[in-house]
Amino acid sequence: MGMIASQGRFLMLTAKKSDVEFAGQQINQARMVLANKSAAVNNSILSAPVPTMADFNGDTAAYETAKAAYDTQMNNFNNDLAPLQLQDKKLELQLKALDTEQQAISTELDAVSKVIDKNIEGSFKTFG
């Protein structure tokens, strides 16, 4: 590979690496938005009052009704969290794929850089 071709390849790989890093930043931003949504759901879970038997002065029927309502509310919270967790897993897989691609690009950049260095060294040995 000639000097110009090596330099062109190096520049193309550098641009591709920047594109991959930017895509990774976008995925991390999307994961941050999902984390904020998840935190909002978790905060609403924490604000839900938990029924206890002491609250109902031994009235078992009222306690069971309140407990059933609480369980329904918890199921609704879990149903709200499930799609957020699924989206986060998908984004995490995409991020891992980008990390692998970035490592491959970095390895190839190192190889092209060595080729360029050898070309430069070989060219200047003639003059020295």
N, C-alpha and C positions, 0 to 999 in steps of 0.2 A: 504494500500500500504506500503510495507516494505521500509526500509531505502535505500537499494541498488536500488530498482525499482524507488523510488522517485528521487534519485540522477541521475539515468540514464535518467529519464524523464526530469529533470531540464537541463541536458546537451544537450539533443536532442532539447528542446525548445530554449535554448540559441543559438544553431547552426542555427536553423530555423529562429530565429529572425535576426541573422547576414545575412543570405541569403536574407531575405526580405529587409533589409536595403540596401544591395548591389544592389538588383534589382531596388530599388527606386532611388539609385544614378545613375544607368545606364539610367533610364528613364529621370531623371533630366538632364543628360548630353545630351541625344537625344533632349530634349526640348530646351536646350541651342543652339544646332546646328541649329534647326529650327528657333529660334529667330534671330540668326545671318543671316540666309538666308533671313528671312523676313525683317530684317533691310537693307540688301543690296537692296532688291526690293523697299523698302520705300525710300531709298536714291536716287535710280534712278527715282522714281516718283518726288521727290523734285527737281531734276536737270532738269526735263522736262520744257521747257519754256511754259508759259501760254499765248496764243494769246489774245491781246486786240485790240479793234477797233482803238486805237491811233497808233498802230504799222503799220496799213495799210492806214493811212491818209483818212479814210472814204470810202475806197473801200470795200463795203459790200460783194461782191462775193469772193474776196481774203480772207477776214476775215472768212467767212463761210467755205471755203475750209480748212483753217488753223485750225479752231475750230473742224471740222469733223475729221481731222487728229489727233488732240489732244485728242478728245473723244475716238477714236480708240486706241490710245496709252494708255489711262487710262483704257480702258476695258482689254487690254492685261496685264497691271500691275495687275489688279484685278484678272484676270484669273491665273496669276502666284502666287498670294497670296492665292487663295482659297484652293489648295491642301495642302499648308503649314499649314493653319489654321485647316483643317480637321485632318491632322496628329497630330497636337498639341492637339486637343480635344480628340482624341483616346488615346494619351499618358497620358493626364490628367485623363481620366477615369481609366486607368490602375494604375496610381499612387494612386488614391483614393481607389481602391480595395486593393492595397498593404498597404495603411495606415490603413484600416479597419482590415486587417489580422494581421498587427503588433500590433494593440491595443488588439486584441483577444489573441495573443501570450503573450503579456505583462501581461494581466489579468491572464492567465493560469500560467505564471511564478510566479506571486505573490502567487497564490493558492498553487502551489507545494512548494514554499519556506516556506510557513506557515506550510505545512505538515511536511517538513524536520525539521523545528524548533521545532514542537511539538514532533516529534520522538526523537530528541536530548534531549529535556527537559525531556521526559518520561524515556529515557535510563539513564540519569545522576541522576535522582531523586532516583533511586535504590541505587546508591553509596553514596548519600549524606545524 
